[in-house]
């Protein structure tokens, strides 16, 4: 049930790859009656754009040039790059492989930072890997959503099978572990729980239970500020 918050609330949900952040954040936003911002899809869209141009992550001059020409539009749960709907195209193993090095590039992160912050002015639920630490450090509620690597790989494996795509669990697990290492050890905005974040391990939790916990915490936060 959708329940409009009396006061706009900002919820930052961070966590590693395949932790279910987007699904959880979308449902939490719906229940709280605020906007949902999927920052991960923005980075995936940029990765798709650069790959389509043949731009390699280590060619910083080419990356900067491409970023100056880039336009991203989000409408509901659809995302377009320079007028091309890439919603489905960005959820592929190839994008999984290249998004981490691209998202670590400073000019890429800087270019969308102001856009992300502007979305939070009237309340938002945003998910990513540096929402609570960099993008929205003053968020009302910060969540670090995680699960075992095996569970996260299993979820992604089942998602791909559901979309009737080829899926290899062992390869997905390898990619999840590789992405974790890259995200945690990058120089710019490394993955880590934000100060004051609630760490929520969802390995043994259902989707409904995770959403219920976060919505409950958000409502307690809102009531406490009244």
Secondary structure, DSSP 4 states (H G I P E B T S, - for coil): -----SS--EEEEE-STTSSHHHHHHHHHHHHTSEEEEHHHHHHHHHHHHHHHT--TT-HHHHHHHHHH--EEEETTEEEETTEE-TTTTSSHHHHHHHHHHHT-HHHHHHHHHHHHHTTTT-EEEEESSIIIIITTT-SEEEEEE--HHHHHHHHHHHHHHTT----HHHHHHHHHHHHHHHHH-SSS---PPTTPEEEE-TT--HHHHHHHHHHHHHHHHHHT-
